[in-house]
């Protein structure tokens, strides 16, 4: 079995709307340190969520790799709780974040997370 590693460069939190099968996308990337430090904390926390190493799929149109980690209810609740710690000035200035912090208990189970990696995987067999 080949194991490959990817560096998560961007995460997308899919914020469910009150309509089935509709989401707002909140993107957070590894270079968000120039914004409020809270964004870096959010990215680091999201990137620490386990991504299935075999779950990376190549999107040839954009030449990126995508991973859809399985989230537990506890993961989803933790993400929402962290979103709700956003500094007020960030919430006011960011429409999608504003919707995210106002998520209701009914919406949380439909929350999704997507990871993106623009770096080709490293084949660990080649390192040995």
Backbone as XML, in Angstrom:
<?xml version="1.0"?>
<chain id="A" units="angstrom">
  <residue number="1" name="UNK">
    <atom name="N" x="0.840" y="-1.185" z="0.000"/>
    <atom name="CA" x="0.000" y="0.000" z="0.000"/>
    <atom name="C" x="0.886" y="1.249" z="0.000"/>
  </residue>
  <residue number="2" name="UNK">
    <atom name="N" x="0.616" y="2.168" z="-0.864"/>
    <atom name="CA" x="1.367" y="3.419" z="-0.927"/>
    <atom name="C" x="0.703" y="4.437" z="-0.016"/>
  </residue>
  <residue number="3" name="UNK">
    <atom name="N" x="1.506" y="5.025" z="0.845"/>
    <atom name="CA" x="1.003" y="6.106" z="1.687"/>
    <atom name="C" x="1.600" y="7.395" z="1.158"/>
  </residue>
  <residue number="4" name="UNK">
    <atom name="N" x="0.786" y="8.379" z="0.998"/>
    <atom name="CA" x="1.307" y="9.655" z="0.548"/>
    <atom name="C" x="0.873" y="10.732" z="1.530"/>
  </residue>
  <residue number="5" name="UNK">
    <atom name="N" x="1.657" y="11.790" z="1.585"/>
    <atom name="CA" x="1.328" y="12.888" z="2.477"/>
    <atom name="C" x="1.072" y="14.132" z="1.643"/>
  </residue>
  <residue number="6" name="UNK">
    <atom name="N" x="0.176" y="14.920" z="2.134"/>
    <atom name="CA" x="-0.175" y="16.183" z="1.488"/>
    <atom name="C" x="-0.081" y="17.284" z="2.527"/>
  </residue>
  <residue number="7" name="UNK">
    <atom name="N" x="0.266" y="18.461" z="2.082"/>
    <atom name="CA" x="0.252" y="19.623" z="2.947"/>
    <atom name="C" x="-1.042" y="20.379" z="2.674"/>
  </residue>
  <residue number="8" name="UNK">
    <atom name="N" x="-1.830" y="20.562" z="3.709"/>
    <atom name="CA" x="-3.095" y="21.286" z="3.560"/>
    <atom name="C" x="-2.770" y="22.762" z="3.390"/>
  </residue>
  <residue number="9" name="UNK">
    <atom name="N" x="-3.169" y="23.305" z="2.263"/>
    <atom name="CA" x="-2.916" y="24.718" z="1.961"/>
    <atom name="C" x="-4.157" y="25.579" z="2.187"/>
  </residue>
  <residue number="10" name="UNK">
    <atom name="N" x="-5.319" y="24.940" z="2.108"/>
    <atom name="CA" x="-6.575" y="25.678" z="2.246"/>
    <atom name="C" x="-7.614" y="24.730" z="2.818"/>
  </residue>
  <residue number="11" name="UNK">
    <atom name="N" x="-8.497" y="25.281" z="3.638"/>
    <atom name="CA" x="-9.632" y="24.523" z="4.154"/>
    <atom name="C" x="-10.898" y="25.290" z="3.786"/>
  </residue>
  <residue number="12" name="UNK">
    <atom name="N" x="-11.940" y="24.546" z="3.548"/>
    <atom name="CA" x="-13.230" y="25.169" z="3.260"/>
    <atom name="C" x="-14.245" y="24.595" z="4.238"/>
  </residue>
  <residue number="13" name="UNK">
    <atom name="N" x="-14.888" y="25.481" z="4.971"/>
    <atom name="CA" x="-15.981" y="25.074" z="5.843"/>
    <atom name="C" x="-17.266" y="25.349" z="5.069"/>
  </residue>
  <residue number="14" name="UNK">
    <atom name="N" x="-18.069" y="24.316" z="4.881"/>
    <atom name="CA" x="-19.340" y="24.472" z="4.189"/>
    <atom name="C" x="-20.410" y="24.763" z="5.236"/>
  </residue>
  <residue number="15" name="UNK">
    <atom name="N" x="-20.877" y="26.002" z="5.224"/>
    <atom name="CA" x="-21.869" y="26.473" z="6.183"/>
    <atom name="C" x="-23.255" y="26.184" z="5.616"/>
  </residue>
  <residue number="16" name="UNK">
    <atom name="N" x="-24.013" y="25.284" z="6.256"/>
    <atom name="CA" x="-25.326" y="24.943" z="5.707"/>
    <atom name="C" x="-26.320" y="26.094" z="5.844"/>
  </residue>
  <residue number="17" name="UNK">
    <atom name="N" x="-27.082" y="26.279" z="4.790"/>
    <atom name="CA" x="-28.164" y="27.255" z="4.836"/>
    <atom name="C" x="-29.431" y="26.540" z="5.308"/>
  </residue>
  <residue number="18" name="UNK">
    <atom name="N" x="-30.478" y="27.270" z="5.472"/>
    <atom name="CA" x="-31.731" y="26.670" z="5.938"/>
    <atom name="C" x="-32.479" y="25.944" z="4.831"/>
  </residue>
  <residue number="19" name="UNK">
    <atom name="N" x="-31.883" y="25.899" z="3.657"/>
    <atom name="CA" x="-32.456" y="25.182" z="2.521"/>
    <atom name="C" x="-31.608" y="23.932" z="2.310"/>
  </residue>
  <residue number="20" name="UNK">
    <atom name="N" x="-32.253" y="22.784" z="2.112"/>
    <atom name="CA" x="-31.495" y="21.549" z="1.901"/>
    <atom name="C" x="-30.560" y="21.683" z="0.702"/>
  </residue>
  <residue number="21" name="UNK">
    <atom name="N" x="-29.394" y="21.097" z="0.826"/>
    <atom name="CA" x="-28.398" y="21.032" z="-0.246"/>
    <atom name="C" x="-27.888" y="22.385" z="-0.711"/>
  </residue>
  <residue number="22" name="UNK">
    <atom name="N" x="-27.845" y="23.355" z="0.200"/>
    <atom name="CA" x="-27.251" y="24.657" z="-0.125"/>
    <atom name="C" x="-26.320" y="25.054" z="1.012"/>
  </residue>
  <residue number="23" name="UNK">
    <atom name="N" x="-25.125" y="25.522" z="0.634"/>
    <atom name="CA" x="-24.121" y="25.913" z="1.602"/>
    <atom name="C" x="-23.468" y="27.220" z="1.171"/>
  </residue>
  <residue number="24" name="UNK">
    <atom name="N" x="-22.967" y="27.945" z="2.150"/>
    <atom name="CA" x="-22.037" y="29.044" z="1.906"/>
    <atom name="C" x="-20.649" y="28.490" z="2.182"/>
  </residue>
  <residue number="25" name="UNK">
    <atom name="N" x="-19.670" y="28.925" z="1.427"/>
    <atom name="CA" x="-18.313" y="28.417" z="1.583"/>
    <atom name="C" x="-17.444" y="29.445" z="2.297"/>
  </residue>
  <residue number="26" name="UNK">
    <atom name="N" x="-16.830" y="29.017" z="3.391"/>
    <atom name="CA" x="-15.891" y="29.853" z="4.134"/>
    <atom name="C" x="-14.497" y="29.263" z="3.929"/>
  </residue>
  <residue number="27" name="UNK">
    <atom name="N" x="-13.667" y="29.966" z="3.162"/>
    <atom name="CA" x="-12.316" y="29.512" z="2.872"/>
    <atom name="C" x="-11.334" y="30.105" z="3.875"/>
  </residue>
  <residue number="28" name="UNK">
    <atom name="N" x="-10.413" y="29.274" z="4.333"/>
    <atom name="CA" x="-9.355" y="29.699" z="5.240"/>
    <atom name="C" x="-8.070" y="29.081" z="4.704"/>
  </residue>
  <residue number="29" name="UNK">
    <atom name="N" x="-7.037" y="29.902" z="4.505"/>
    <atom name="CA" x="-5.813" y="29.330" z="3.946"/>
    <atom name="C" x="-4.626" y="29.469" z="4.885"/>
  </residue>
  <residue number="30" name="UNK">
    <atom name="N" x="-3.563" y="28.801" z="4.516"/>
    <atom name="CA" x="-2.362" y="28.761" z="5.351"/>
    <atom name="C" x="-1.686" y="30.114" z="5.458"/>
  </residue>
  <residue number="31" name="UNK">
    <atom name="N" x="-1.986" y="31.026" z="4.565"/>
    <atom name="CA" x="-1.347" y="32.344" z="4.563"/>
    <atom name="C" x="-2.223" y="33.423" z="5.184"/>
  </residue>
  <residue number="32" name="UNK">
    <atom name="N" x="-3.135" y="33.038" z="6.050"/>
    <atom name="CA" x="-4.070" y="34.010" z="6.619"/>
    <atom name="C" x="-3.485" y="34.767" z="7.809"/>
  </residue>
  <residue number="33" name="UNK">
    <atom name="N" x="-2.187" y="34.585" z="8.078"/>
    <atom name="CA" x="-1.551" y="35.221" z="9.226"/>
    <atom name="C" x="-1.536" y="36.751" z="9.146"/>
  </residue>
  <residue number="34" name="UNK">
    <atom name="N" x="-1.714" y="37.310" z="7.953"/>
    <atom name="CA" x="-1.711" y="38.763" z="7.808"/>
    <atom name="C" x="-3.041" y="39.391" z="8.237"/>
  </residue>
  <residue number="35" name="UNK">
    <atom name="N" x="-4.051" y="38.567" z="8.436"/>
    <atom name="CA" x="-5.314" y="39.047" z="8.988"/>
    <atom name="C" x="-5.207" y="38.971" z="10.499"/>
  </residue>
  <residue number="36" name="UNK">
    <atom name="N" x="-6.319" y="39.029" z="11.162"/>
    <atom name="CA" x="-6.337" y="38.859" z="12.611"/>
    <atom name="C" x="-5.753" y="37.491" z="12.974"/>
  </residue>
  <residue number="37" name="UNK">
    <atom name="N" x="-4.978" y="37.381" z="14.048"/>
    <atom name="CA" x="-4.397" y="36.089" z="14.452"/>
    <atom name="C" x="-5.437" y="34.982" z="14.650"/>
  </residue>
  <residue number="38" name="UNK">
    <atom name="N" x="-6.668" y="35.352" z="14.893"/>
    <atom name="CA" x="-7.725" y="34.355" z="15.060"/>
    <atom name="C" x="-7.840" y="33.461" z="13.829"/>
  </residue>
  <residue number="39" name="UNK">
    <atom name="N" x="-7.648" y="34.015" z="12.633"/>
    <atom name="CA" x="-7.748" y="33.230" z="11.406"/>
    <atom name="C" x="-6.674" y="32.141" z="11.357"/>
  </residue>
  <residue number="40" name="UNK">
    <atom name="N" x="-5.467" y="32.460" z="11.832"/>
    <atom name="CA" x="-4.399" y="31.455" z="11.879"/>
    <atom name="C" x="-4.755" y="30.336" z="12.853"/>
  </residue>
  <residue number="41" name="UNK">
    <atom name="N" x="-5.350" y="30.701" z="13.972"/>
    <atom name="CA" x="-5.795" y="29.693" z="14.941"/>
    <atom name="C" x="-6.865" y="28.808" z="14.321"/>
  </residue>
  <residue number="42" name="UNK">
    <atom name="N" x="-7.797" y="29.416" z="13.607"/>
    <atom name="CA" x="-8.853" y="28.650" z="12.946"/>
    <atom name="C" x="-8.244" y="27.685" z="11.939"/>
  </residue>
  <residue number="43" name="UNK">
    <atom name="N" x="-7.325" y="28.168" z="11.104"/>
    <atom name="CA" x="-6.712" y="27.300" z="10.106"/>
    <atom name="C" x="-5.956" y="26.148" z="10.760"/>
  </residue>
  <residue number="44" name="UNK">
    <atom name="N" x="-5.159" y="26.451" z="11.779"/>
    <atom name="CA" x="-4.379" y="25.411" z="12.455"/>
    <atom name="C" x="-5.286" y="24.357" z="13.080"/>
  </residue>
  <residue number="45" name="UNK">
    <atom name="N" x="-6.388" y="24.791" z="13.659"/>
    <atom name="CA" x="-7.326" y="23.848" z="14.266"/>
    <atom name="C" x="-7.972" y="22.972" z="13.205"/>
  </residue>
  <residue number="46" name="UNK">
    <atom name="N" x="-8.397" y="23.570" z="12.105"/>
    <atom name="CA" x="-9.008" y="22.786" z="11.029"/>
    <atom name="C" x="-8.003" y="21.797" z="10.454"/>
  </residue>
  <residue number="47" name="UNK">
    <atom name="N" x="-6.766" y="22.258" z="10.221"/>
    <atom name="CA" x="-5.751" y="21.396" z="9.622"/>
    <atom name="C" x="-5.353" y="20.240" z="10.540"/>
  </residue>
  <residue number="48" name="UNK">
    <atom name="N" x="-5.649" y="20.368" z="11.829"/>
    <atom name="CA" x="-5.310" y="19.290" z="12.761"/>
    <atom name="C" x="-6.346" y="18.164" z="12.749"/>
  </residue>
  <residue number="49" name="UNK">
    <atom name="N" x="-7.469" y="18.392" z="12.097"/>
    <atom name="CA" x="-8.491" y="17.351" z="11.985"/>
    <atom name="C" x="-7.974" y="16.279" z="11.033"/>
  </residue>
  <residue number="50" name="UNK">
    <atom name="N" x="-8.171" y="15.046" z="11.400"/>
    <atom name="CA" x="-7.635" y="13.917" z="10.637"/>
    <atom name="C" x="-8.227" y="13.864" z="9.223"/>
  </residue>
  <residue number="51" name="UNK">
    <atom name="N" x="-7.352" y="13.916" z="8.239"/>
    <atom name="CA" x="-7.737" y="13.709" z="6.838"/>
    <atom name="C" x="-7.319" y="12.294" z="6.469"/>
  </residue>
  <residue number="52" name="UNK">
    <atom name="N" x="-8.202" y="11.542" z="5.881"/>
    <atom name="CA" x="-7.897" y="10.172" z="5.476"/>
    <atom name="C" x="-6.764" y="10.212" z="4.452"/>
  </residue>
  <residue number="53" name="UNK">
    <atom name="N" x="-5.600" y="9.624" z="4.773"/>
    <atom name="CA" x="-4.471" y="9.677" z="3.841"/>
    <atom name="C" x="-4.808" y="9.116" z="2.458"/>
  </residue>
  <residue number="54" name="UNK">
    <atom name="N" x="-5.685" y="8.127" z="2.404"/>
    <atom name="CA" x="-6.070" y="7.557" z="1.116"/>
    <atom name="C" x="-7.243" y="8.270" z="0.469"/>
  </residue>
  <residue number="55" name="UNK">
    <atom name="N" x="-7.735" y="9.318" z="1.132"/>
    <atom name="CA" x="-8.918" y="10.012" z="0.638"/>
    <atom name="C" x="-8.644" y="11.199" z="-0.268"/>
  </residue>
  <residue number="56" name="UNK">
    <atom name="N" x="-7.378" y="11.460" z="-0.556"/>
    <atom name="CA" x="-7.053" y="12.592" z="-1.420"/>
    <atom name="C" x="-7.403" y="12.259" z="-2.862"/>
  </residue>
  <residue number="57" name="UNK">
    <atom name="N" x="-8.115" y="13.165" z="-3.502"/>
    <atom name="CA" x="-8.524" y="12.994" z="-4.902"/>
    <atom name="C" x="-7.928" y="14.129" z="-5.721"/>
  </residue>
  <residue number="58" name="UNK">
    <atom name="N" x="-7.377" y="13.794" z="-6.863"/>
    <atom name="CA" x="-6.790" y="14.812" z="-7.730"/>
    <atom name="C" x="-7.874" y="15.427" z="-8.603"/>
  </residue>
  <residue number="59" name="UNK">
    <atom name="N" x="-7.906" y="16.750" z="-8.639"/>
    <atom name="CA" x="-8.792" y="17.493" z="-9.527"/>
    <atom name="C" x="-7.909" y="18.025" z="-10.650"/>
  </residue>
  <residue number="60" name="UNK">
    <atom name="N" x="-7.916" y="17.344" z="-11.820"/>
    <atom name="CA" x="-6.984" y="17.738" z="-12.880"/>
    <atom name="C" x="-7.278" y="19.110" z="-13.483"/>
  </residue>
  <residue number="61" name="UNK">
    <atom name="N" x="-8.509" y="19.566" z="-13.429"/>
    <atom name="CA" x="-8.840" y="20.874" z="-14.010"/>
    <atom name="C" x="-8.120" y="21.996" z="-13.275"/>
  </residue>
  <residue number="62" name="UNK">
    <atom name="N" x="-8.021" y="21.880" z="-11.953"/>
    <atom name="CA" x="-7.356" y="22.913" z="-11.160"/>
    <atom name="C" x="-5.984" y="22.462" z="-10.669"/>
  </residue>
  <residue number="63" name="UNK">
    <atom name="N" x="-5.619" y="21.225" z="-10.962"/>
    <atom name="CA" x="-4.371" y="20.621" z="-10.522"/>
    <atom name="C" x="-4.180" y="20.774" z="-9.009"/>
  </residue>
  <residue number="64" name="UNK">
    <atom name="N" x="-5.205" y="20.396" z="-8.278"/>
    <atom name="CA" x="-5.158" y="20.389" z="-6.824"/>
    <atom name="C" x="-5.656" y="19.038" z="-6.323"/>
  </residue>
  <residue number="65" name="UNK">
    <atom name="N" x="-5.350" y="18.769" z="-5.072"/>
    <atom name="CA" x="-5.841" y="17.564" z="-4.415"/>
    <atom name="C" x="-6.880" y="17.984" z="-3.390"/>
  </residue>
  <residue number="66" name="UNK">
    <atom name="N" x="-7.937" y="17.183" z="-3.265"/>
    <atom name="CA" x="-9.064" y="17.501" z="-2.398"/>
    <atom name="C" x="-9.307" y="16.320" z="-1.465"/>
  </residue>
  <residue number="67" name="UNK">
    <atom name="N" x="-9.658" y="16.626" z="-0.216"/>
    <atom name="CA" x="-9.955" y="15.590" z="0.769"/>
    <atom name="C" x="-11.198" y="16.025" z="1.542"/>
  </residue>
  <residue number="68" name="UNK">
    <atom name="N" x="-12.113" y="15.102" z="1.730"/>
    <atom name="CA" x="-13.353" y="15.347" z="2.451"/>
    <atom name="C" x="-13.310" y="14.556" z="3.759"/>
  </residue>
  <residue number="69" name="UNK">
    <atom name="N" x="-12.733" y="15.124" z="4.823"/>
    <atom name="CA" x="-12.610" y="14.358" z="6.067"/>
    <atom name="C" x="-13.978" y="14.054" z="6.668"/>
  </residue>
  <residue number="70" name="UNK">
    <atom name="N" x="-14.061" y="12.902" z="7.299"/>
    <atom name="CA" x="-15.288" y="12.541" z="8.009"/>
    <atom name="C" x="-15.277" y="13.259" z="9.353"/>
  </residue>
  <residue number="71" name="UNK">
    <atom name="N" x="-16.308" y="14.019" z="9.612"/>
    <atom name="CA" x="-16.402" y="14.763" z="10.863"/>
    <atom name="C" x="-17.390" y="14.091" z="11.803"/>
  </residue>
  <residue number="72" name="UNK">
    <atom name="N" x="-17.015" y="13.984" z="13.051"/>
    <atom name="CA" x="-17.951" y="13.507" z="14.065"/>
    <atom name="C" x="-18.820" y="14.687" z="14.490"/>
  </residue>
  <residue number="73" name="UNK">
    <atom name="N" x="-19.870" y="14.402" z="15.201"/>
    <atom name="CA" x="-20.709" y="15.489" z="15.729"/>
    <atom name="C" x="-19.884" y="16.370" z="16.659"/>
  </residue>
  <residue number="74" name="UNK">
    <atom name="N" x="-18.979" y="15.744" z="17.403"/>
    <atom name="CA" x="-18.098" y="16.491" z="18.301"/>
    <atom name="C" x="-17.186" y="17.433" z="17.507"/>
  </residue>
  <residue number="75" name="UNK">
    <atom name="N" x="-16.642" y="16.965" z="16.376"/>
    <atom name="CA" x="-15.815" y="17.818" z="15.511"/>
    <atom name="C" x="-16.611" y="19.023" z="15.023"/>
  </residue>
  <residue number="76" name="UNK">
    <atom name="N" x="-17.822" y="18.756" z="14.572"/>
    <atom name="CA" x="-18.665" y="19.832" z="14.032"/>
    <atom name="C" x="-18.986" y="20.863" z="15.102"/>
  </residue>
  <residue number="77" name="UNK">
    <atom name="N" x="-19.321" y="20.391" z="16.278"/>
    <atom name="CA" x="-19.633" y="21.299" z="17.384"/>
    <atom name="C" x="-18.408" y="22.127" z="17.757"/>
  </residue>
  <residue number="78" name="UNK">
    <atom name="N" x="-17.236" y="21.494" z="17.784"/>
    <atom name="CA" x="-16.001" y="22.210" z="18.116"/>
    <atom name="C" x="-15.692" y="23.291" z="17.076"/>
  </residue>
  <residue number="79" name="UNK">
    <atom name="N" x="-15.921" y="22.978" z="15.811"/>
    <atom name="CA" x="-15.690" y="23.974" z="14.752"/>
    <atom name="C" x="-16.618" y="25.165" z="14.938"/>
  </residue>
  <residue number="80" name="UNK">
    <atom name="N" x="-17.887" y="24.900" z="15.198"/>
    <atom name="CA" x="-18.852" y="25.992" z="15.386"/>
    <atom name="C" x="-18.487" y="26.816" z="16.617"/>
  </residue>
  <residue number="81" name="UNK">
    <atom name="N" x="-18.096" y="26.142" z="17.691"/>
    <atom name="CA" x="-17.695" y="26.872" z="18.896"/>
    <atom name="C" x="-16.495" y="27.769" z="18.623"/>
  </residue>
  <residue number="82" name="UNK">
    <atom name="N" x="-15.537" y="27.275" z="17.846"/>
    <atom name="CA" x="-14.384" y="28.089" z="17.499"/>
    <atom name="C" x="-14.791" y="29.264" z="16.602"/>
  </residue>
  <residue number="83" name="UNK">
    <atom name="N" x="-15.664" y="29.022" z="15.654"/>
    <atom name="CA" x="-16.145" y="30.111" z="14.796"/>
    <atom name="C" x="-16.787" y="31.217" z="15.631"/>
  </residue>
  <residue number="84" name="UNK">
    <atom name="N" x="-17.478" y="30.826" z="16.667"/>
    <atom name="CA" x="-18.171" y="31.799" z="17.524"/>
    <atom name="C" x="-17.223" y="32.601" z="18.399"/>
  </residue>
  <residue number="85" name="UNK">
    <atom name="N" x="-15.939" y="32.250" z="18.410"/>
    <atom name="CA" x="-14.949" y="33.038" z="19.148"/>
    <atom name="C" x="-14.308" y="34.106" z="18.262"/>
  </residue>
  <residue number="86" name="UNK">
    <atom name="N" x="-14.766" y="34.220" z="17.030"/>
    <atom name="CA" x="-14.183" y="35.206" z="16.112"/>
    <atom name="C" x="-14.305" y="36.614" z="16.693"/>
  </residue>
  <residue number="87" name="UNK">
    <atom name="N" x="-13.268" y="37.412" z="16.508"/>
    <atom name="CA" x="-13.334" y="38.800" z="16.986"/>
    <atom name="C" x="-14.490" y="39.542" z="16.317"/>
  </residue>
  <residue number="88" name="UNK">
    <atom name="N" x="-15.186" y="40.375" z="17.072"/>
    <atom name="CA" x="-16.347" y="41.093" z="16.524"/>
    <atom name="C" x="-16.052" y="41.843" z="15.227"/>
  </residue>
  <residue number="89" name="UNK">
    <atom name="N" x="-14.869" y="42.465" z="15.127"/>
    <atom name="CA" x="-14.548" y="43.223" z="13.913"/>
    <atom name="C" x="-14.428" y="42.311" z="12.696"/>
  </residue>
  <residue number="90" name="UNK">
    <atom name="N" x="-14.020" y="41.058" z="12.907"/>
    <atom name="CA" x="-13.946" y="40.106" z="11.800"/>
    <atom name="C" x="-15.342" y="39.664" z="11.377"/>
  </residue>
  <residue number="91" name="UNK">
    <atom name="N" x="-16.202" y="39.460" z="12.339"/>
    <atom name="CA" x="-17.575" y="39.030" z="12.047"/>
    <atom name="C" x="-18.317" y="40.117" z="11.280"/>
  </residue>
  <residue number="92" name="UNK">
    <atom name="N" x="-18.179" y="41.341" z="11.727"/>
    <atom name="CA" x="-18.858" y="42.458" z="11.071"/>
    <atom name="C" x="-18.399" y="42.614" z="9.626"/>
  </residue>
  <residue number="93" name="UNK">
    <atom name="N" x="-17.112" y="42.408" z="9.376"/>
    <atom name="CA" x="-16.552" y="42.632" z="8.054"/>
    <atom name="C" x="-16.592" y="41.443" z="7.108"/>
  </residue>
  <residue number="94" name="UNK">
    <atom name="N" x="-17.188" y="40.338" z="7.527"/>
    <atom name="CA" x="-17.140" y="39.123" z="6.704"/>
    <atom name="C" x="-18.514" y="38.453" z="6.706"/>
  </residue>
  <residue number="95" name="UNK">
    <atom name="N" x="-19.259" y="38.608" z="5.624"/>
    <atom name="CA" x="-20.635" y="38.121" z="5.548"/>
    <atom name="C" x="-20.761" y="36.620" z="5.817"/>
  </residue>
  <residue number="96" name="UNK">
    <atom name="N" x="-19.875" y="35.812" z="5.239"/>
    <atom name="CA" x="-19.966" y="34.363" z="5.422"/>
    <atom name="C" x="-19.656" y="33.979" z="6.868"/>
  </residue>
  <residue number="97" name="UNK">
    <atom name="N" x="-18.661" y="34.615" z="7.460"/>
    <atom name="CA" x="-18.359" y="34.357" z="8.862"/>
    <atom name="C" x="-19.537" y="34.759" z="9.744"/>
  </residue>
  <residue number="98" name="UNK">
    <atom name="N" x="-20.171" y="35.854" z="9.415"/>
    <atom name="CA" x="-21.349" y="36.304" z="10.166"/>
    <atom name="C" x="-22.437" y="35.237" z="10.142"/>
  </residue>
  <residue number="99" name="UNK">
    <atom name="N" x="-22.670" y="34.624" z="8.978"/>
    <atom name="CA" x="-23.655" y="33.535" z="8.877"/>
    <atom name="C" x="-23.202" y="32.313" z="9.656"/>
  </residue>
  <residue number="100" name="UNK">
    <atom name="N" x="-21.891" y="32.061" z="9.647"/>
    <atom name="CA" x="-21.353" y="30.889" z="10.338"/>
    <atom name="C" x="-21.556" y="30.985" z="11.851"/>
  </residue>
  <residue number="101" name="UNK">
    <atom name="N" x="-21.296" y="32.144" z="12.417"/>
    <atom name="CA" x="-21.432" y="32.272" z="13.874"/>
    <atom name="C" x="-22.892" y="32.241" z="14.307"/>
  </residue>
  <residue number="102" name="UNK">
    <atom name="N" x="-23.799" y="32.424" z="13.384"/>
    <atom name="CA" x="-25.240" y="32.395" z="13.699"/>
    <atom name="C" x="-25.888" y="31.047" z="13.400"/>
  </residue>
  <residue number="103" name="UNK">
    <atom name="N" x="-25.072" y="30.036" z="13.111"/>
    <atom name="CA" x="-25.628" y="28.713" z="12.820"/>
    <atom name="C" x="-26.483" y="28.226" z="13.977"/>
  </residue>
  <residue number="104" name="UNK">
    <atom name="N" x="-27.587" y="27.594" z="13.638"/>
    <atom name="CA" x="-28.465" y="27.027" z="14.655"/>
    <atom name="C" x="-28.105" y="25.561" z="14.891"/>
  </residue>
  <residue number="105" name="UNK">
    <atom name="N" x="-28.623" y="25.006" z="15.938"/>
    <atom name="CA" x="-28.380" y="23.596" z="16.264"/>
    <atom name="C" x="-28.850" y="22.684" z="15.130"/>
  </residue>
  <residue number="106" name="UNK">
    <atom name="N" x="-29.894" y="23.077" z="14.398"/>
    <atom name="CA" x="-30.399" y="22.281" z="13.274"/>
    <atom name="C" x="-29.409" y="22.229" z="12.114"/>
  </residue>
  <residue number="107" name="UNK">
    <atom name="N" x="-28.613" y="23.262" z="11.971"/>
    <atom name="CA" x="-27.677" y="23.343" z="10.849"/>
    <atom name="C" x="-26.363" y="22.609" z="11.107"/>
  </residue>
  <residue number="108" name="UNK">
    <atom name="N" x="-25.948" y="22.520" z="12.338"/>
    <atom name="CA" x="-24.629" y="21.957" z="12.676"/>
    <atom name="C" x="-24.412" y="20.548" z="12.113"/>
  </residue>
  <residue number="109" name="UNK">
    <atom name="N" x="-25.381" y="19.638" z="12.175"/>
    <atom name="CA" x="-25.128" y="18.293" z="11.634"/>
    <atom name="C" x="-24.793" y="18.277" z="10.141"/>
  </residue>
  <residue number="110" name="UNK">
    <atom name="N" x="-25.172" y="19.320" z="9.399"/>
    <atom name="CA" x="-24.919" y="19.359" z="7.954"/>
    <atom name="C" x="-23.618" y="20.071" z="7.599"/>
  </residue>
  <residue number="111" name="UNK">
    <atom name="N" x="-22.901" y="20.594" z="8.597"/>
    <atom name="CA" x="-21.633" y="21.269" z="8.368"/>
    <atom name="C" x="-20.644" y="20.285" z="7.733"/>
  </residue>
  <residue number="112" name="UNK">
    <atom name="N" x="-19.872" y="20.772" z="6.778"/>
    <atom name="CA" x="-18.878" y="19.929" z="6.102"/>
    <atom name="C" x="-17.538" y="20.655" z="6.089"/>
  </residue>
  <residue number="113" name="UNK">
    <atom name="N" x="-16.483" y="19.874" z="5.880"/>
    <atom name="CA" x="-15.138" y="20.420" z="5.799"/>
    <atom name="C" x="-14.451" y="19.805" z="4.584"/>
  </residue>
  <residue number="114" name="UNK">
    <atom name="N" x="-13.694" y="20.626" z="3.877"/>
    <atom name="CA" x="-12.948" y="20.165" z="2.705"/>
    <atom name="C" x="-11.532" y="20.712" z="2.828"/>
  </residue>
  <residue number="115" name="UNK">
    <atom name="N" x="-10.543" y="19.858" z="2.537"/>
    <atom name="CA" x="-9.153" y="20.279" z="2.523"/>
    <atom name="C" x="-8.651" y="20.328" z="1.086"/>
  </residue>
  <residue number="116" name="UNK">
    <atom name="N" x="-7.740" y="21.273" z="0.819"/>
    <atom name="CA" x="-7.129" y="21.413" z="-0.495"/>
    <atom name="C" x="-5.611" y="21.413" z="-0.344"/>
  </residue>
  <residue number="117" name="UNK">
    <atom name="N" x="-4.949" y="20.729" z="-1.259"/>
    <atom name="CA" x="-3.492" y="20.696" z="-1.287"/>
    <atom name="C" x="-3.049" y="20.910" z="-2.725"/>
  </residue>
  <residue number="118" name="UNK">
    <atom name="N" x="-2.175" y="21.886" z="-2.929"/>
    <atom name="CA" x="-1.688" y="22.137" z="-4.288"/>
    <atom name="C" x="-0.315" y="21.531" z="-4.505"/>
  </residue>
  <residue number="119" name="UNK">
    <atom name="N" x="0.138" y="20.776" z="-3.533"/>
    <atom name="CA" x="1.458" y="20.160" z="-3.610"/>
    <atom name="C" x="1.300" y="18.691" z="-3.961"/>
  </residue>
  <residue number="120" name="UNK">
    <atom name="N" x="2.079" y="18.253" z="-4.899"/>
    <atom name="CA" x="2.050" y="16.836" z="-5.252"/>
    <atom name="C" x="2.396" y="16.005" z="-4.028"/>
  </residue>
  <residue number="121" name="UNK">
    <atom name="N" x="1.779" y="14.852" z="-3.884"/>
    <atom name="CA" x="2.070" y="14.031" z="-2.705"/>
    <atom name="C" x="3.498" y="13.497" z="-2.742"/>
  </residue>
  <residue number="122" name="UNK">
    <atom name="N" x="4.014" y="13.260" z="-1.566"/>
    <atom name="CA" x="5.334" y="12.652" z="-1.423"/>
    <atom name="C" x="5.103" y="11.165" z="-1.209"/>
  </residue>
  <residue number="123" name="UNK">
    <atom name="N" x="5.672" y="10.365" z="-2.066"/>
    <atom name="CA" x="5.554" y="8.922" z="-1.927"/>
    <atom name="C" x="6.575" y="8.496" z="-0.887"/>
  </residue>
  <residue number="124" name="UNK">
    <atom name="N" x="6.093" y="8.019" z="0.261"/>
    <atom name="CA" x="6.986" y="7.654" z="1.354"/>
    <atom name="C" x="7.891" y="6.479" z="0.984"/>
  </residue>
  <residue number="125" name="UNK">
    <atom name="N" x="7.510" y="5.680" z="0.017"/>
    <atom name="CA" x="8.381" y="4.583" z="-0.406"/>
    <atom name="C" x="9.641" y="5.127" z="-1.062"/>
  </residue>
  <residue number="126" name="UNK">
    <atom name="N" x="9.517" y="6.274" z="-1.749"/>
    <atom name="CA" x="10.669" y="6.844" z="-2.446"/>
    <atom name="C" x="11.678" y="7.429" z="-1.454"/>
  </residue>
  <residue number="127" name="UNK">
    <atom name="N" x="11.232" y="7.737" z="-0.238"/>
    <atom name="CA" x="12.115" y="8.322" z="0.761"/>
    <atom name="C" x="13.010" y="7.264" z="1.380"/>
  </residue>
  <residue number="128" name="UNK">
    <atom name="N" x="12.503" y="6.057" z="1.489"/>
    <atom name="CA" x="13.262" y="4.991" z="2.159"/>
    <atom name="C" x="14.474" y="4.561" z="1.386"/>
  </residue>
</chain>
